[in-house]
Structures are given as C-alpha cells and as structure tokens.
Amino acid sequence: ELAALFAPYGTVMSCAVMKQFAFVHMRENAGALRAIEALHGHELRPGRALVVEMSRPRPLNTWKIFVGNVSAACTSQELRSLFERRGRVIECDVVKDYAFVHM
C-alpha cells in the first residue's frame, strides 16, 4: 500500500513497515523530495496524517544491529539495558519478534 502510494513520485526500491513508522527507499533523490512534498500530511487512514520526511543518516562509526527471536514481552528499555553493558546505545526499536539496536 505504501509502495503504491510513493510510486508516482519515483522508483520505490523497498518499503519496510515497522510498528508505527516505515522506511520507503527510493532510487532517485528528486523522487524522494517530490514524495515528501506531496505526501507529508496525507491521510492514508482517516484522521491519521502521515509524517513524511527524509531519514537522517547514521552517524559515522555506528552500527545498526538486527536482533531476531525477541520475546513479545521484551521492551525496548530491557533490550537497551542489555546492550548498554557493551557500549553506547543510540537507538533501540523492538518490532514484533525482532529488534534493531543502533550502537
């Protein structure tokens, strides 16, 4: 559904939907800018205006780590605490049965 929404503005390379956000990877920067301009504030569902903006690049010397087989009971804070034993955690997102920890 999101890929189809973005397609008129340029080539959609991939679309990853998380809990309450998504990443739409577009081939051309110009297409991404057109999509941001046109779709920011668009209501995909009644009463839910999309926030469409360019994602921020990762800081240098950081890694985004995929963590699979995460329990449904696991919280972002629990996972963050576990990984903070090994270094600075920039971001931690639990998504269904997997997570991303950015260190």
Backbone torsions as a table, in degrees:
resi	resn	phi	psi	omega
1	GLU	NA	-45.7	178.1
2	LEU	-67.6	-42.2	179.1
3	ALA	-58.7	-42.3	178.8
4	ALA	-65.4	-35.8	179.5
5	LEU	-66.3	-37.7	-177.4
6	PHE	-85.9	-22.9	-173.9
7	ALA	-54.3	-37.4	-180.0
8	PRO	-63.0	-14.1	-175.4
9	TYR	-99.7	-10.6	179.8
10	GLY	160.8	179.7	-177.7
11	THR	-74.9	121.0	177.0
12	VAL	-88.9	116.1	-179.2
13	MET	-80.5	-41.0	177.8
14	SER	-162.4	163.7	-179.9
15	CYS	-144.4	118.3	-178.9
16	ALA	-117.7	117.1	-179.0
17	VAL	-99.7	126.5	177.6
18	MET	-103.2	-153.7	179.8
19	LYS	-60.6	-72.8	-177.3
20	GLN	-120.7	23.7	177.2
21	PHE	-151.0	167.9	179.5
22	ALA	-146.8	159.0	172.0
23	PHE	-117.5	122.4	175.7
24	VAL	-109.6	114.9	-179.1
25	HIS	-95.9	120.0	-179.0
26	MET	-112.2	147.7	-176.4
27	ARG	-68.4	-45.2	-173.8
28	GLU	-104.8	136.9	176.4
29	ASN	-60.7	-40.7	-178.9
30	ALA	-61.6	-40.1	177.9
31	GLY	-65.2	-39.5	178.0
32	ALA	-63.3	-42.9	179.0
33	LEU	-64.7	-39.3	176.4
34	ARG	-63.0	-42.3	179.8
35	ALA	-63.8	-42.4	178.5
36	ILE	-60.4	-47.5	-179.3
37	GLU	-60.1	-44.0	-174.1
38	ALA	-81.7	-32.9	-169.4
39	LEU	-103.3	-13.0	177.5
40	HIS	-63.1	121.5	-178.1
41	GLY	92.5	-7.9	178.7
42	HIS	-64.6	137.9	178.3
43	GLU	-94.9	101.1	175.8
44	LEU	-72.6	-36.3	172.8
45	ARG	-123.0	143.8	-178.9
46	PRO	-54.2	129.6	177.5
47	GLY	81.1	3.4	-178.8
48	ARG	-125.0	89.4	-179.7
49	ALA	-74.1	130.4	178.4
50	LEU	-70.3	143.7	169.8
51	VAL	-104.7	111.6	-177.1
52	VAL	-118.9	117.6	-178.6
53	GLU	-148.5	161.8	178.1
54	MET	-68.9	134.0	177.9
55	SER	-74.5	150.0	179.9
56	ARG	-81.5	138.1	176.9
57	PRO	-68.7	154.3	177.2
58	ARG	-67.8	142.5	173.9
59	PRO	-62.3	152.3	178.3
60	LEU	-60.3	151.4	177.4
61	ASN	60.9	34.7	173.6
62	THR	-125.0	160.8	-178.4
63	TRP	-133.3	141.0	173.7
64	LYS	-103.7	115.7	-172.8
65	ILE	-103.6	128.3	174.3
66	PHE	-83.2	132.6	178.0
67	VAL	-124.0	113.0	-177.9
68	GLY	-96.9	167.8	175.4
69	ASN	60.2	42.2	-179.7
70	VAL	-85.5	133.9	178.9
71	SER	-62.3	145.6	177.3
72	ALA	-62.6	-22.7	-179.5
73	ALA	-83.6	-10.8	-177.3
74	CYS	-72.7	135.1	177.5
75	THR	-103.3	162.1	176.6
76	SER	-59.2	-39.6	-178.7
77	GLN	-65.5	-39.8	177.5
78	GLU	-61.5	-46.9	-179.1
79	LEU	-65.5	-41.4	177.7
80	ARG	-58.4	-46.5	-179.7
81	SER	-60.2	-39.9	179.2
82	LEU	-62.9	-47.0	-177.5
83	PHE	-75.8	-26.2	178.5
84	GLU	-65.1	-18.0	175.1
85	ARG	-65.1	-21.6	-176.6
86	ARG	-106.5	-8.8	-179.8
87	GLY	160.6	-178.4	-177.8
88	ARG	-73.2	127.1	177.3
89	VAL	-99.9	123.8	-180.0
90	ILE	-86.8	-39.8	-175.8
91	GLU	-155.2	148.1	178.9
92	CYS	-145.5	119.8	-178.6
93	ASP	-127.7	120.2	174.6
94	VAL	-93.6	128.3	-178.7
95	VAL	-129.4	109.2	-178.4
96	LYS	51.1	-113.2	-176.8
97	ASP	-106.5	22.7	175.5
98	TYR	-146.4	171.2	-178.1
99	ALA	-149.5	164.9	171.9
100	PHE	-124.4	127.8	177.0
101	VAL	-117.9	119.7	-178.7
102	HIS	-101.5	116.9	-176.2
103	MET	-120.2	NA	NA
